[in-house]
Amino acid sequence: MADSTENSLTFIVWMPEYNCDIAIINCQHKDTLLYLNRWFADIKLRRVNMDDPSQYLLDKIKYLKHFSCQHFSFEEDVMAILSAQYDFNSGSFYPHVAEHRMFSESLLAVLSEQIDHFIKCGNVDILNDLIVESLRDVAKWWYNHIAKDTKNGRPSFDCEYMAFIRAMSPDRKLQLLNDILTKIELSD
């Protein structure tokens, strides 16, 4: 159980406007922010073994790769359903998927390569710096992915489909839920 000190060390706060009316996606986004907040608390409370930070970093990146793959796949399925059956602007679908790929294949892949390189070199100081730098880079990406305004002044890709879903009638949302469940059943 987390202590009260850890609870006060919040790096990114969940805001109600991040909700997209799909509980699974909200839970995944909240879990991501919780994961990043725990990473932040580990750093602040000095719970990382600074003599050998390599396993800590490897575990963080491994989890992010696995979680991101699962989340992105589900989110892309939802967007595909929205585009095919609900007149969602499919023009934002491919850039959104490209953003997912950039995170996985560029950011996480580069971090993995850096970690592997500095582990082989035995450079503990740089690995310790990477713990903070990796958190900063990953948190910035996730925040910009979920939050309303990004650095370029336009809503994030997630905000586009979130706004679309929020504007749907309750009946259409129920139908969307059924379509998502059908897609999940068919892919099992």
NUGUNU-714435 format. One record per atom (N, C-alpha, C): residue in one letter; x, y, z. Coordinates in steps of 0.02 Angstrom, whole numbers, padded with zeros to 5 digits, always signed. Example, Ala and Ser with C-alpha at 12.3 -4.5 7.8 and 13.67 -1.06 7.14 Angstrom:
<pts>
A+00660-00284+00390A+00615-00225+00390A+00660-00165+00390S+00642-00112+00354S+00684-00053+00357S+00645+00002+00394
</pts>
This chain:
<pts>
M+00042-00059+00000M+00000+00000+00000M+00044+00062+00000A+00026+00112-00040A+00064+00174-00045A+00056+00214+00019D+00111+00246+00040D+00105+00288+00099D+00080+00357+00080S+00063+00396+00131S+00034+00463+00118S+00084+00509+00085T+00149+00499+00097T+00199+00540+00064T+00197+00530-00011E+00190+00467-00032E+00187+00453-00104E+00126+00486-00136N+00070+00485-00101N+00009+00516-00128N+00018+00590-00141S+00061+00623-00103S+00071+00694-00113S+00120+00709-00169L+00152+00657-00195L+00201+00666-00249L+00168+00651-00316T+00124+00694-00337T+00089+00683-00400T+00123+00723-00455F+00140+00689-00508F+00174+00718-00564F+00125+00744-00616I+00076+00702-00633I+00023+00719-00681I-00044+00703-00648V-00088+00751-00647V-00153+00743-00616V-00206+00727-00669W-00248+00676-00655W-00304+00660-00699W-00355+00715-00695M-00378+00739-00752M-00429+00792-00755M-00493+00763-00786P-00551+00786-00763P-00614+00760-00791P-00620+00769-00867E-00589+00820-00894E-00594+00831-00967E-00556+00779-01007Y-00516+00736-00974Y-00481+00682-01009Y-00528+00623-01022N-00586+00621-00989N-00633+00566-00999N-00657+00563-01071C-00666+00502-01096C-00689+00495-01165C-00754+00456-01170D-00786+00441-01114D-00849+00404-01111D-00841+00330-01130I-00780+00307-01135I-00767+00234-01143I-00725+00215-01082A-00756+00181-01035A-00724+00166-00971A-00657+00130-00979I-00652+00084-01026I-00590+00047-01035I-00532+00094-01053I-00545+00140-01099I-00493+00187-01118I-00477+00234-01060N-00528+00257-01025N-00515+00300-00967N-00471+00263-00916C-00488+00200-00902C-00448+00161-00855C-00376+00153-00879Q-00367+00140-00943Q-00300+00133-00971Q-00261+00199-00965H-00293+00254-00981H-00260+00319-00975H-00243+00335-00902K-00290+00322-00857K-00278+00334-00785K-00221+00289-00760D-00220+00226-00782D-00166+00181-00761D-00099+00206-00786T-00097+00234-00845T-00035+00261-00871T-00011+00319-00828L-00056+00364-00811L-00037+00420-00769L-00016+00397-00699L-00050+00347-00672L-00031+00318-00608L+00039+00288-00612Y+00053+00252-00666Y+00119+00222-00676Y+00173+00276-00678L+00160+00331-00714L+00208+00386-00718L+00216+00420-00650N+00162+00428-00614N+00165+00458-00547N+00205+00414-00498R+00198+00349-00504R+00238+00304-00461R+00312+00308-00479W+00326+00312-00543W+00395+00319-00565W+00424+00383-00535F+00387+00437-00539F+00407+00502-00511F+00418+00495-00435A+00372+00462-00401A+00379+00453-00328A+00441+00411-00312D+00455+00360-00352D+00515+00319-00342D+00577+00363-00344I+00579+00409-00391I+00637+00453-00398I+00641+00500-00337K+00585+00532-00322K+00584+00581-00267K+00598+00550-00199L+00573+00490-00189L+00583+00455-00125L+00645+00412-00125R+00684+00416-00178R+00748+00380-00184R+00741+00305-00175R+00690+00277-00208R+00678+00205-00204R+00711+00167-00261V+00751+00202-00300V+00786+00171-00356V+00857+00155-00332N+00880+00095-00345N+00948+00076-00327N+00996+00114-00373M+01025+00167-00348M+01068+00210-00389M+01135+00177-00405D+01152+00124-00370D+01214+00087-00386D+01205+00043-00447D+01144+00020-00459D+01129-00021-00517D+01057-00006-00541P+01048+00050-00576P+00982+00069-00599P+00959+00033-00663S+01001-00010-00690S+00987-00040-00755S+00923-00082-00754Q+00914-00124-00703Q+00854-00166-00702Q+00791-00124-00694Y+00795-00072-00655Y+00738-00026-00646Y+00717+00003-00713L+00765+00029-00750L+00751+00058-00816L+00725+00006-00865L+00756-00052-00867L+00734-00105-00912L+00662-00124-00897D+00645-00130-00834D+00577-00148-00814D+00527-00094-00835K+00545-00031-00827K+00501+00024-00846K+00486+00023-00921I+00537+00016-00960I+00529+00017-01033I+00492-00046-01056K+00508-00103-01027K+00473-00166-01045K+00398-00159-01032Y+00380-00133-00974Y+00309-00124-00958Y+00277-00076-01007L+00310-00020-01021L+00281+00030-01066L+00270+00001-01136K+00317-00039-01160K+00309-00071-01225K+00248-00116-01226H+00241-00157-01176H+00185-00204-01173H+00119-00166-01165F+00115-00122-01116F+00053-00085-01104F+00033-00043-01164S+00081-00007-01192S+00066+00037-01249S+00040-00003-01308C+00069-00060-01322C+00046-00102-01377C-00027-00122-01367Q-00044-00143-01306Q-00113-00163-01291Q-00161-00104-01297H-00142-00048-01267H-00185+00011-01268H-00195+00038-01339F-00140+00044-01375F-00144+00072-01443F-00187+00028-01487S-00180-00037-01481S-00220-00083-01521S-00294-00074-01506F-00312-00069-01443F-00382-00060-01425F-00408+00008-01450E-00369+00059-01439E-00390+00126-01460E-00398+00130-01536E-00353+00098-01573E-00358+00097-01646E-00419+00058-01669D-00436+00005-01634D-00497-00032-01650D-00558+00012-01640V-00560+00049-01586V-00616+00095-01573V-00621+00147-01627M-00565+00177-01645M-00566+00228-01698M-00586+00199-01765A-00565+00138-01779A-00585+00106-01842A-00661+00095-01844I-00690+00074-01788I-00762+00066-01784I-00797+00134-01792L-00771+00185-01758L-00801+00252-01764L-00798+00276-01837S-00743+00264-01870S-00735+00286-01939S-00781+00248-01987A-00784+00182-01978A-00821+00140-02024A-00897+00143-02014Q-00918+00152-01951Q-00989+00146-01937Q-01024+00208-01909Y-00984+00259-01891Y-01014+00316-01857Y-00995+00383-01888D-00967+00383-01947D-00949+00444-01983D-00897+00487-01947F-00854+00455-01908F-00799+00491-01877F-00750+00509-01932N-00720+00567-01927N-00672+00591-01977N-00613+00543-01980S-00613+00501-02030S-00560+00452-02036S-00494+00484-02056G-00495+00548-02074G-00433+00583-02091G-00386+00589-02031S-00412+00585-01971S-00369+00588-01912S-00346+00519-01889F-00375+00466-01919F-00358+00398-01898F-00284+00382-01912Y-00262+00392-01974Y-00193+00372-01992Y-00140+00415-01958P-00150+00480-01951P-00101+00518-01911P-00098+00496-01838H-00156+00476-01811H-00158+00452-01742H-00119+00387-01736V-00130+00341-01782V-00093+00278-01783V-00019+00291-01791A-00001+00339-01834A+00069+00356-01844A+00100+00383-01779E+00061+00421-01741E+00084+00446-01677E+00098+00388-01629H+00054+00338-01629H+00065+00279-01587H+00130+00244-01607R+00139+00236-01672R+00200+00202-01697R+00262+00241-01680M+00258+00307-01685M+00315+00349-01668M+00335+00338-01595F+00286+00335-01551F+00301+00324-01480F+00335+00256-01470S+00306+00204-01499S+00332+00137-01490S+00398+00125-01526E+00401+00145-01589E+00459+00128-01630E+00514+00179-01628S+00498+00240-01607S+00550+00291-01603S+00569+00303-01530L+00523+00331-01492L+00540+00350-01424L+00560+00290-01381L+00517+00240-01376L+00534+00182-01334L+00593+00143-01362A+00597+00136-01427A+00653+00099-01457A+00719+00135-01444V+00719+00201-01451V+00781+00239-01439V+00800+00235-01365L+00751+00241-01320L+00766+00234-01249L+00796+00165-01234S+00767+00114-01264S+00793+00046-01253S+00865+00039-01277E+00879+00067-01336E+00947+00065-01362E+00996+00103-01317Q+00976+00161-01293Q+01019+00200-01248Q+01033+00161-01184I+00980+00133-01156I+00988+00095-01094I+01036+00036-01105D+01024-00002-01159D+01068-00059-01174D+01141-00036-01183H+01151+00018-01218H+01218+00044-01230H+01253+00062-01165F+01218+00099-01122F+01250+00121-01060F+01256+00065-01009I+01215+00014-01014I+01224-00045-00971I+01288-00080-00992K+01298-00089-01058K+01359-00122-01083K+01421-00083-01065C+01415-00016-01067C+01472+00027-01049C+01483+00030-00974G+01433+00010-00936G+01438+00013-00863G+01435+00084-00836N+01404+00129-00873N+01401+00199-00852N+01339+00211-00809V+01348+00202-00744V+01294+00208-00696V+01267+00279-00691D+01312+00328-00696D+01289+00398-00691D+01241+00416-00746I+01256+00395-00807I+01211+00410-00863I+01146+00371-00856L+01149+00309-00832L+01088+00270-00820L+01044+00305-00768N+01075+00333-00716N+01036+00370-00666N+01003+00431-00698D+01040+00465-00741D+01011+00523-00777D+00953+00500-00822L+00962+00441-00853L+00910+00415-00898L+00845+00399-00861I+00849+00382-00797I+00788+00369-00759I+00744+00431-00759V+00774+00489-00748V+00737+00552-00747V+00719+00574-00817E+00767+00571-00863E+00754+00593-00932E+00701+00550-00966S+00704+00485-00955S+00654+00440-00985S+00585+00456-00959L+00579+00466-00893L+00515+00485-00865L+00489+00549-00896R+00533+00599-00901R+00512+00663-00929R+00488+00654-01001D+00524+00618-01042D+00505+00608-01113D+00440+00568-01119V+00435+00514-01082V+00375+00472-01086V+00314+00510-01059A+00322+00544-01003A+00266+00581-00973A+00243+00637-01020K+00290+00671-01050K+00272+00725-01097K+00232+00696-01156W+00254+00640-01182W+00218+00610-01238W+00148+00591-01218W+00140+00555-01161W+00074+00533-01140W+00029+00591-01123Y+00056+00642-01090Y+00015+00700-01074Y-00010+00733-01138N+00034+00743-01186N+00014+00774-01249N-00034+00730-01288H-00031+00666-01278H-00075+00619-01313H-00146+00621-01285I-00152+00631-01220I-00216+00629-01186I-00247+00699-01178A-00206+00748-01162A-00231+00814-01143A-00260+00854-01201K-00295+00907-01184K-00330+00947-01234K-00284+00985-01281D-00236+01020-01255D-00194+01062-01297D-00122+01036-01297T-00096+01028-01357T-00027+01006-01363T+00016+01065-01382K+00080+01053-01390K+00127+01106-01404K+00112+01143-01469N+00078+01112-01516N+00064+01145-01579N-00003+01182-01578G-00036+01184-01519G-00096+01224-01512G-00160+01190-01537R-00157+01129-01560R-00217+01093-01582R-00232+01038-01532P-00294+01017-01530P-00311+00962-01483P-00272+00899-01500S-00259+00859-01449S-00225+00796-01461S-00270+00751-01503F-00240+00699-01532F-00280+00652-01572F-00333+00618-01528D-00315+00603-01466D-00364+00572-01422D-00423+00619-01411C-00410+00683-01405C-00464+00732-01394C-00513+00732-01453E-00489+00718-01513E-00533+00718-01571E-00586+00663-01566Y-00565+00602-01552Y-00615+00548-01548Y-00654+00554-01482M-00623+00580-01428M-00659+00589-01365M-00717+00637-01374A-00705+00693-01407A-00758+00743-01419A-00813+00713-01462F-00794+00673-01511F-00843+00641-01554F-00888+00594-01514I-00858+00554-01470I-00896+00507-01429I-00941+00545-01380R-00914+00597-01349R-00954+00636-01301R-01016+00665-01334A-01012+00683-01397A-01067+00714-01433A-01120+00664-01456M-01105+00600-01450M-01152+00548-01472M-01210+00544-01423S-01268+00525-01449S-01326+00514-01406S-01314+00451-01363P-01349+00445-01307P-01341+00384-01266P-01354+00320-01305D-01404+00321-01349D-01418+00261-01389D-01359+00243-01435R-01329+00294-01465R-01271+00282-01510R-01211+00257-01469K-01203+00284-01409K-01148+00260-01366K-01158+00187-01347L-01218+00168-01333L-01234+00099-01317L-01219+00054-01377Q-01238+00077-01436Q-01224+00039-01497Q-01148+00034-01508L-01112+00088-01495L-01039+00087-01501L-01010+00035-01453L-01034+00034-01392L-01011-00015-01343L-01023-00086-01369N-01081-00098-01396N-01096-00164-01424N-01050-00181-01483D-01036-00131-01525D-00991-00142-01581D-00920-00158-01558I-00898-00123-01505I-00832-00136-01477I-00829-00207-01448L-00880-00225-01410L-00882-00293-01381L-00884-00347-01435T-00921-00334-01488T-00923-00382-01544T-00854-00389-01575K-00820-00333-01585K-00752-00334-01613K-00705-00374-01569I-00710-00363-01503I-00667-00400-01456I-00683-00475-01459E-00746-00493-01460E-00766-00563-01464E-00741-00595-01528L-00746-00560-01583L-00724-00587-01648L-00649-00597-01651S-00612-00555-01616S-00539-00560-01620S-00511-00611-01571D-00551-00636-01525D-00527-00687-01476D-00522-00754-01505
</pts>
